[in-house]
Amino acid sequence: REQAAVRDLFDDLRPDWVFLAAAKVGGIRANATFPGDFIYDNLMINTNVMQTARQTGVKKLLFLGSSCIYPRLAPQPIKEEYLLGGYLEATNQAYAVAKIAGIMTAQSFNRQFGTNFISVMPTNLYGPYDNFDLENSHVLPALLRKTHDAKKSRDPFVQVWGSGKPKREFLHVDDLADACVFLMENYDSGEIVNVGTGKDISIQDLAYLIKGVIGYEGEIRFDPQKDDGTPRKLLDVSRLTALGWRPSIPFVEGVAATYEWYLENEDRLRK
């Protein structure tokens, strides 16, 4: 967020490639509570890093956006060309606008300055080193920790935010990392690229899947009074698969491995 500090880092490291993954992120509650932080922090991160990368002659930069850049009611699955085709989801609008600005910055720099900046739109991510804080994490790590805590405390039920009806697509973070390296080596267009699995799951089914992985025997209860967010966000990944890349980590195995990692690191995770 600090331009001078970013410039000092680039002058010191002189990178050829930059993977711009830095961002302020969170789930529905965090986005709704801190919209000013979300738009300011992400705009400053994007602008400072891209401008410094351009000024210091970085050969290639990959900007990580988000599937929330697309209209709330976009046709499913969501194609890259649906960007700016309708209204955004209100609960994460500030974050989405900052990410759209990042895409436009990359594309504008390419046109004016001849940079090679590419923009990648990942679906919902999960895996080791995620944020498991119940106040500001995303749905999968939040459900995993909440269900784990309920099992430990022998609580009779787990309360899940919303109706359980919305559908979400999930990609293991290791698959995303692999896709990013693949795109840096094989893609040079300013047009955005979706990264996902092409499959989604309802929040209700996700809650029961996590219940099974953890071995929790209590009840799952949904709170339809809480906001569901976007009804569905399934990405069309045909542009990426046409280039020759596909994910390799099955979802259930990935969730189980994430839970194992959580158990091994629970004591030192952010609370």
TANORUR-V135935 format. One line per field, one symbol per residue. psi: psi as a letter, one per 20 degrees, with the letter a starting at -180 (. if undefined). A space follows every 10 residues. Layout:
psi=???
This chain:
psi=ioghhggggh hghlqgqpon ipqprraggg hhhlhggggg ghgggggggg ghgghjkphq pppocqiiiq qhkqqqqoqh iipkjaqrph ikgggggghg hgghgghghg ghikrmpqpp nqapqraqjr ojpihjrrgg hghggghghh ggikqirppp paiihqqqpp pqhhgggghg gghhhjpkqi pqpqoaijqr qqhghgghgh ggghkpjaqp pqniiqphbp hqnpqojhgg hhijqqqioq gghggghghg gghhjghjqp .
